Amino acid sequence: MTATERTAPDQELMDPAAVDDIEWAVRLLAATPTHEGRDRELLRQWARRADEFGSRLAPVPSTARVVERDDGLERMLLARYTSRPPTVELYTDTLTLAEELVDARGWRAWYPPGSVRAAALAHEAVHARLHHGPEKAALKQALDHTVLRLGRHRVAGHVAGAEEVAAHAYARTVCGLGRSPLLLTAALRAALTRPGREN
């Protein structure tokens, strides 16, 4: 990372948009259990590959049933996919807060009206695809993380958090967003954990 890419922590808290999308993906991976102490450049490489993978996935409508709930703020969730039965839970209170944050921060050009909901659904649709389809193995191959090599044979390993990065990149691409939903997720996390906030 060069000095020009670095931002002061106080500036990031005030303006999370000062951090680029790949750096938010690196931070997501770094905060994921099993990545403690991993080389930051390796995390950046995985973040880029997962982002590229997600942005290249062909758009496919979700077939999961959608259930709206209103307890996302206390759970710190915007949406969640569960596989049995295939369901996307959308947390309307968190969606409302996300829309308020977009307006308050002047990010409407990046996240047009209705796009937060659309991005949440698209994001969870990728989790369904990665859970049920061949894309899970394809993502492993794209990440190029080898956990075992026997002669010319190798076993590709799972990279915890990479599916999240890919799902955010897919949502950004298919919804035509100006920035990754990772930025909005970071802003939501900061808003929900700020001292004095009542949940």
N, C-alpha and C positions, 0 to 999 in steps of 0.2 A: 504494500500500500504506500502510495506516495504522500508527501506532506499535503499536497493540494486536495487529496481525497479525504484527509482526516478532518473531522469536525470536533469542536469542543463538546463535552458531554452536556453542558448547559444549553448550547445551541441546539443539540439534538432533541432535548426535552421540549424546547420552545418551538423548534421547527424540524419534526422528524422527516420532512421532505428533503432536508439537506443530505440525507443518507440515501444512496442509490439502491435500487431494487435488489441487485445482486448482493450488496452488503447486508441488507435485511435478511436475505436468504442464508448468508454465511452465519449471521447471528442466530437465526433459528436453528441451524445445524449445531452450532457451538453450544447452544443451551439444551440440546437434546441429550438425554443420558446415553452413555457409551462413547460420546465424543469428547469427554473431558481430556484435556491435554493433547488433543489432536492438532497437528500442524495446520495453521490458519490457511496456508496456501492450498493444502489438500482439501480443506472444507470449501474454499473458494472454487476449486476445480469441480468438486461434486455439485456445488450450488449452480454453477454455470451449466453443467451437463443436465441436471434435473430441470432447470429453467428451459433450456433448449428443447428437451424431450417434451415437456408439457406444452410448450408453445407450438409444437409440430403435430400434436394429436389432432386428428380429424374431429370436427364437431359431431357429437352424437347426443340426441335428446335423452334425458334421464327417464327411466321407466319406474323409478322408485316412487312410492307413494309419498306425498308431502304432508307433514303434520305441523301446524303452527302451534307454538308454545310461547309463554310470556315470562319464563324464569331464566332467561339467558344471562342477564346481568349478574345474578348471584352465582351462576355456574361459570361465568366468563366465557360464554359460547355464543357464536353468531349462528352456526348451523352444525349439524352432526349427522353423519351417515351411520346407520346400523343395518346389518345384513340380513337379520332374521326377524320378520320379513324385510326385504329391501325398503328402507324408509329414510327420508331426509327430514330431520327435525329442524324447522326454522324458528329462531327465537326472535319474536317480533319486537320485544323491548330493546334488544341489542341492535336490531336493524334500525329502529328509530333513532337510537343514540348515534349509530354510524352515520346516518343521513344528517343528523344535527352537526356532527363533527365535520363532515364534508363541507357543509355550508359555512360553519364558523371559521374553518381554516382556508376557505376560498379555493377548495379543490374540485368544484363542480365541473370544471372543464375535463378533469381526469375521470371523475365518477358521475356521469350524467344521471338525471332523475331515474329511479328504478333500477339502476345498474348494480347497486349494492346487493339487492335481492337476487337479481339475475346471476351475479358473480358467485354468490353463496350457493345457489343451485348448481351452477356449472362446476364449482369446486368440488361439491359433494358427488356430482356425477362421475368425476374422475376417480374419486375414492371407490365408487362402485365398480368402475371399469378395472381398476387396479386390483380389486378384491376378487372379481369374478372372471376376468379375461386374461388374454395372453400378454397384455401390456406390462404386467408385473415383471415377467422375465425380461421383456424388452428394456424396461427401465434399468434393471440390474446390469444388463449388457452395456447400456449407454453410459452408466456410471463408471464402468471399468474398474470395479473394486474387487480384486482377486483375494480370496481368503484361503485358497488351497491350489497348489500347482503340482501336478504329477507328470513330468516330462512335458509333452506338448499339450496336455489336458489341463484345464483350469476350472475352478469353481468360482462363479461370480457371487460376491457377498451382498447382503442386504445393507443399505446405508440408512440408518434410522433418520427420519425427518425428510428424506429425499422425496417421498410421495407428497408431502405437504408442499414442498417447493414446486414440484411438477403441477400439482393441482392449482396453486396460485397462478402459475404461468399460463396454464390452460384457460383459467377464468379471465385473466387479463386479455388474452388473445381473442377468445370467442366473443367476449363482451365488448371488445374494442375500447378497453380502458387505457387511459394515458399513463397510469402507474399500476404496479402490482397491488393486489389486495393486501399484500404483506405490509405495505405502508399504512393502510387503514387499520390493519390488525394491531400494529405497533401503537398507533394513536389511540385505539380503543383500550388497549392494555394500560397505557399511561393514564387515560381518563378514569379507568375503573380501579386503579391502584393508587391514585393520588391521595395523599394524606387528607383526612377530613371528609372523604366521600362516604356517604351513607348508601349501602347496597340494600 
